[in-house]
Amino acid sequence: MPGQKNYHLECTGPALETVKQHLVGQDITLFGSCFCPFVQRVWVALEFLQIPYKYYEVDPYKKPADLLEVSPKGLVPGLKLHKYTPPRGLNESTVILEYFEDLAAQTTRRSLLPVDPCYARALVRLQCDHIGRALVPAFYRFLQAQEEDKQVEGAKDFRAALDGLVALFERAEREIVQGGGAAGAGEQRALRAGLGLWLEGGDLSMSDVMVGPWIFRATNVLKHYRGFDLAAGEKFTAWSARLFAHPAFKATCSTEELYLDSYERYAENRPNTSQVANAINSGKPLP
């Protein structure tokens, strides 16, 4: 329809500059779409873990044959692994993140997870589980809601999901760092490693990578289309600021216009906006 905005087909801003640095063939090709948060989470991981890759922008609504080869549903992200003969593929962002974590352990020696103790890794995985089960679906229900009462309900559910994540962050801090019994600075650093940017002086964790794209879109898409205020306390604000400023995250962000244009179709809940939108509308799990 005239006046409707459409999704973008090319990154802008810092993300475009990052793409330009990753156009040469590598063992890994990332099939991505500039507006997709599921793509951004694995892209951030690639940047942080310093794994060489080639970025290949695709139109997920057209589902080109080379994407379908690595992602049978035509969903992004998809990976093509050229070190195999013939090349192999991977899809599903959470699976890809685990693959990158294992690959980095053998190559770049970087990690998004705590090394020790094992309990700390379990707590981070609980955070990731909450993000996938509660926070991400709540984001889309809120954004796609059309009636005012549904939008109010959506805002409450999304806020509750954010509060739940904060509670899990605080649990990890309390049980691992504050309750770890570390005597020296070196032991403290070891305990904090992998628990993420929630801890001042920390670095990216798997949870930060998993949730970052939706927190970022809350500051532009949800703010613009639903008047949502992300503010959730001083510590949350400081965490999100560290997240958005982190070089690996910032390098994958486009300009605000790209997100506002690309997400108008979600905010208007247009028919067949995406497989994710269809799942939310039908009450089914995300694809």
N, C-alpha and C positions, 0 to 999 in steps of 0.2 A: 504494500500500500504506500501511496505517496507520503513522505515525511517520516516513514519508519526507518530506524537505523538498522544497520546490518553488522554482522560479525566481521572482524578484520582478518586479513589473510597474511599479514606481515607484522612482525614485532616493531616496536618503536622505542625510542629512548635508549636507556642502558641495555635492554635486552637485544636490541638490534645490533649494537656494537659487539655484544657477546657473540651473536650469530655470525657476524663477519669474521670473527676469529676462529670459527669452527666450521668452515666450509670445505676443508680438505679431508679426504678419505682417511678413516681410522679403523681400528678393529671393531669399533662400536658405532653404529648410526642410530641416533635418537630421532624417531618420527614424532614430531610435536605440532601443536597448534598454539599460536601466540596467546590466546585468551584462556586456555584450559588450565585450571588449578592442579589437576592430576598430573599434567605434564610438568608444571612448574616445580612440583615437589621432587620429582626425580631429576630435574634439571639442576636444582639447587644442590642436590646430593652429588651429582657429577662434578660440579664446580668445587664443592667443598672437599670432596675426596680426591680431587685432582686426577681423575681418570680421563685419559684422552678420548675424544668422541667427535663425531660429525653431527651437526644439527641439520635436520631435513624438515622444513615446514610443509605440512599437508593440509588440505581442506577436509576435515573429518566428515563433512556432510556429503562430500562427493565420493569418499571411500575409494581412493585409487588402488589399483591392483597391488602395487608394491607395499602399501600399508596392510592390505588384507593378507598378504603372505606372512606377516609377522604377528598380526592381531586379527584373528578370524572374525570378530564382531565389528571390525572397522573402527575400534575405539583407540584413541591416543591416551597415554603414550604407548609406543611400540619400540622394540629394539631389534636391530638386525646385527647379528654377531658374525662378523666376516672371518674370524679366525678358524671357523669350521668349514669343511668342504663336503657338501654344499653349505652355504651360510644357514644359520639357525635363527629362530626368532623367539622373543619373549614379549609378553604383554602383562597388564595389570600392574598398577603403580606400586602397590605394596610388595608384590613379588619382585619387581625390578629393584626396589630399594634394598631388599635382602640380598639380591644378587650383587649389587654394587658393594654392599658392606663386606660380603665374602671376598669379592674380587680385590677390594682395596687392602684387605688383610694380607693378601698374597703379593701385592704390588706396591702401592703407595704408602702402606703402613699407617693410613689414617682411618679414623673410625667415628661413627655417629652414636655408638653405644658404649656404656661403661664396660671396662675390662674386668673390674673386680670391685665388690663381690658380685656373685651371680644374682643375688637378691636385688641389687640395684638395676640390673638388666631387666629383671622381671617387672620392677616398678615402672620402668620406661615403657615396656611393652603394654602394661595396663593403661598408661597414658595414650599410647597409639590406638589401643582397642577402643577407648572412649571416643577418641577423635573420629574413628571410622563408623562406629555404631551410633553415636549420639550427635556430635557436633556438626559433621558434614551434612547429614540428612536434615538437621534442624535449619541450617543455613538455607538450603534450597526450599524447604517448606515455607520459611519466612519470606523469601524473595518471590516465590511463585504465588503466594496467597493474594487473592483479589478483593475479597470482602474485608471491610474494616475490622470486624470481630476476629476473622481468621488472621489478619496481620498482627493484631494485638496479641493473640495467642501465640503466633509465630515468634514474635519478639520475646515473649516470656520464655518460650522453649529454648530459643537460641541463647538467651542470657543464662538460663539454667545450665545449658551445656558448657558455656564458658566458665561458670562458677565451678562446675564439676571438674573441669580441666585444672583450674587453679588449685582446687583441693588436692588433686593428685600430684601436682607440682610441689605443693607444700608438704605433702606426705613424704615424698622422696627426699626433700631437703631435711625434714625433721628426723626421719629414720636412718638416713645414710650419712648425712654430713653432721648434723647436731648430735646424733646418737651413735656415731661410729667409733667414738673413743680414740680418735687419732691424736697423737701427742705432738707431732711436729708439723711444720708447714708443708713438707713433702708429702706426708701422709694425708693431710687435708686436701692437697691438690689431687692426689690419686683418688680419693673418695669422690671429689666433685666432678672428675672427668666423666663426660658422657651424660651428665644430668642436665646439660643445656644452658641456655641463656637466661633461664629463670634465676640462676645464681649469678650475681654480679661477678664478672671476671671469668665466667665460663665461656664455652664455645658451643657451636651448634650441636644439637642432639637429634636423634631420630624423631623425637616428638616435635621439635621445632620445625623440622623439615616437613613432617606429615601435616601439620596444622597451619603453617605459615601462610600459604596461598589464600586460605579462607579468612584468616585474620586480616590480611592485607585487603582483600576484597570487601570486607566489612567496613573498612575506612573510606572506600570510594563507592562501590556499588550499593551496599546496604544504606550507607549514609545518603546517597543521592536519591535512590528510589523508594526507600522506606523511612528516611529520617532517623536512622539508627545511630545512637551515640555509643561508641565502643567503650568509653571510659568505664573501667571496672576496678578502680582503686589505683593507688600510687605505684604499687609494685607491679601490677599488670601493665600499666602505662610504660613503666621503665623497661619491662621485658619486651613489649612490642616494639618500642623504639630501638632497642638493641637488635632485635630480629630484623627490622626493616633496614637498618644501617649496616648489617653484616655484609661484607663484600660478596659472598657467594649468593646471598639472597637478592641483594640490590642488583647484581649483574643480570638477573633473570626477570626484572620488572620492566614493563612498558609504561608509557605515559597514561594518565588517567583517562583520557579520551578513548583510548582503545577499550578499556574495560567498560566504560559507560555505554559506548556504542554496542559492544558485543553482548552485553547482558540485558539490553532492553527487551529482547525476545523472552528472557526468563521473567523479567519484572512484569511483562504483559501476559505471561503464561500462554504464549502462542502455541497452537497445535504443533506437535512433533518438533519442539524446540531441540530436544536431544533425547537420547536413551535415558539419561539421568533424570531429566524433567518428566519424561513419561513414567518412570518408575515412581517418582514422588507423587504424581497425580493418581496413580493406581494403587498406592499404598504398598508397593512391592519393594524388596531390597534393591539397593543401587546395583547396576549391572557391573 
